[in-house]
Amino acid sequence: MSTEGDRFGLPRGIGQRDYGAMSSTAGSSTGATTLGGFSPTEFISLSESIAANTIMVKQSWQFLEKVNRLIGSAKDNQSLRDKINDNQSGTNQKITMTTRDLQRLTTVVRSGDKQQKLQVEKLTSDFKNMVQAYSKSQQSIAAKMKQVLLVNASQADDQASGGGDGGMGDSASELLQQQQQMQIQQSLQFEQQLLLEREQRVREIEANVLDVNHIMRELSSLTNQQGEAIDSIENSIAGTAENVERGAEELDKAATYQNKYRRKVLILLIIAVILGLIVTGTIISKLKS
């Protein structure tokens, strides 16, 4: 049976599926690697976990975009706001875990090749962009809830100030007025309690937004580290290519020197043969005479 969260696109199982830090631990324990080496198993496990969590953050962002249109409308109620709060709390935990996974993956891939480092950089970029969109939706919802809260508080004050007006009449009229005032008072107390609960939800959502902003700073720092690592690889490749080119030049020079040496040896050998033939011919001619 579908729930209200299903109709709003609330992702199922937030905070339940075992992506993130737990899977990365399992990957690292089964990876065939030596101390300080590269673990293909852990690399694949972390990469898949980060990609899956990025999709989950996208689903949470889509949910916030849908419910944002309901804030302040007739469908805005405490149940909806509880779903928003639960969604954000679970998603923020996933974002925190994924950030740690990205930090671990950056460490794992240090001994990998350039292609793997570029893959990690793309995973980080995709996740960062998704978190940015999610954070903007959080901020929009928090601002809208705050605005609705202020409007409701103002309306409650107007009702309270207007509830005390009324002239004195006969006993039946006074009794009716007293009953109406009691109903108004009860209604005001209920609305005040509702306002307090909604104010608490707004504070929790604002706190969640601050948590995401802190993570965004960590992701930006991580992106800079990955960029420096890739630049270092490119510089190393460029240096290696330059060394190879110099080595090829040295080999060409050595081959040239070797060819010249062989020519000299061949010429000297030919001269020696000619001189030998001349000396032999001279000796033979003298012996005949």
Summary of the structure (lengths in Angstrom):
residues: 289
radius of gyration: 39.9
end to end distance: 129.7
largest distance: 175.8
contacts: 812
relative contact order: 0.09
helix: 85%
strand: 0%
